Amino acid sequence: MPTSVEVVSIAEVHCRYGALPGSTDKVNRPLPGTAVLVPVEKADGWAKAVPGVDFAGYLVTARRVVDLPDDAVVRER
């Protein structure tokens, strides 16, 4: 069932990748404690480089909207 939400904030997530301490596999994973959040106006896929870390994705905070205001922008996928 579709749900309407209002985007409250967007942040780029950047972090370092590497083998986790004590790990024997050769898979790089996000390293704990290395996350950097960069607030942005929109998630457009063009994150600016942050020294020492790699872009990992977006953290979007949203809240459910029960009644949409008359001037609300509704986007469907």
C-alpha positions in Angstrom: 0.0 0.0 0.0 1.5 3.4 -1.0 2.3 5.8 1.8 2.9 9.5 1.5 6.0 10.9 3.3 7.7 14.3 3.7 11.4 14.4 3.4 12.8 16.1 6.5 16.5 15.9 5.8 19.1 14.3 3.4 22.7 13.6 4.2 25.5 12.0 2.1 27.1 9.2 3.9 30.9 8.7 3.4 33.1 6.2 5.2 36.3 4.2 4.9 36.2 0.6 3.8 38.5 -2.2 4.8 38.8 -5.6 6.4 37.1 -5.7 9.8 39.4 -6.3 12.8 39.8 -10.0 13.4 38.3 -10.9 10.0 39.9 -13.6 7.8 37.9 -12.9 4.7 39.1 -10.6 2.0 35.9 -8.5 1.8 36.0 -4.8 2.4 33.3 -3.5 4.6 32.4 -0.1 6.1 34.8 0.5 9.0 33.0 1.4 12.3 33.7 4.9 13.5 34.7 6.3 10.1 31.3 7.6 8.9 31.0 11.3 7.8 27.6 12.8 7.2 27.3 15.8 4.9 23.9 17.5 4.9 22.6 18.2 1.3 19.5 19.7 -0.2 18.9 16.8 -2.6 20.1 13.3 -3.4 21.2 13.7 -7.0 23.9 11.0 -7.2 26.7 13.6 -7.5 28.3 13.6 -4.1 31.4 15.7 -3.7 34.5 13.9 -2.7 35.4 14.0 1.0 39.1 13.4 1.7 39.9 10.0 3.4 36.5 8.5 2.9 34.4 7.1 0.1 30.7 7.9 -0.8 28.5 5.1 0.5 25.0 6.4 -0.1 22.3 8.7 1.4 20.6 8.9 4.8 17.1 10.2 4.2 14.9 11.2 7.2 11.2 11.3 6.4 8.0 11.4 8.3 4.7 9.9 7.3 2.1 12.4 6.1 -1.6 11.7 6.8 -3.2 14.7 5.2 -1.3 16.4 2.4 -1.5 20.2 2.2 -3.2 21.7 -0.9 0.2 22.9 -2.3 2.1 19.6 -1.7 4.2 18.2 -4.5 3.3 14.6 -5.1 5.8 12.4 -7.1 5.0 8.9 -8.1 7.5 6.2 -9.2 
